[in-house]
């Protein structure tokens, strides 16, 4: 499968020209998956954040080349351009909420670190009957009721629900990465700018000193800020971004290992293979064979 053969939709099965006009789109999982035999083929959304909650059933998902089991209480965060697919058990249900980045600009303006936390795919398992999953389910039910009604102030209300749902995922991801709920930190803006710069530059393999210099801070300060806000080092941020892209290419393209390594900025395919194996636990060829 070539990379260009992975289709991009606004919503699954809908052409890009059919962009929905709402600040938030939300529907039951069953509404779309049952129409496709409970199997959603690999695809991506260029400009949408998607938020899933499984309340019944389950199955499996593959997100950027990594497999995950789904069961009641599973929640998924899918940032824009994440390649994903689903094989749901028949009768699976829950919610999928979709919001364009422009719908979340108020959240991103008020909480700069939110963009960093929402910028990496996440598959988390909550206790199906726990307070966290119950709070998300209640919010999504209210959002779906608002989405289906034609009441005054509908667009404003949907924007507010988009912020609430995205905020729930920010807290959940932050809790997993750091184990705490920190107060707003002035370093959040630094980390956000670093993550954005990594997104634009990861294939260049810039040393941390180049990133730190461009951001006007020292390397120790940058790495310490990433550890305390994201739960891992600045170097790990760059490595993780390279691994996401490597997994995508191995699963969704027919490029050779050498071609992938050169596309990702590695000058030596053997070094790329060692880099990948150290982090994935298997060689690139073995990873592809098992995908």
Protein Blocks (a to p, Z undefined) as FASTA:
>chain_A
ZZklpccdfbehiafklccfbfbdcddfklmmmmnoopacddddfkbccddddfegcddd
deehiacdddehiacdddehiacdddddehiacddddddfklmmmmmmmmmmlmmmmmpc
cdddddfkbmklmmmmmmmmmmmmmmmpccehklmmmmmmmmmmmmmmmmmmmmmmnopa
cdddfklmmmmmmmmmmmmmmmnopafklmmmmnopafklmmmmmmmmnopafklmmmmm
mmmmmmmmmmmpcbdfklmmmmnopabfklmmmmmmmmnopafklmmmmZZ
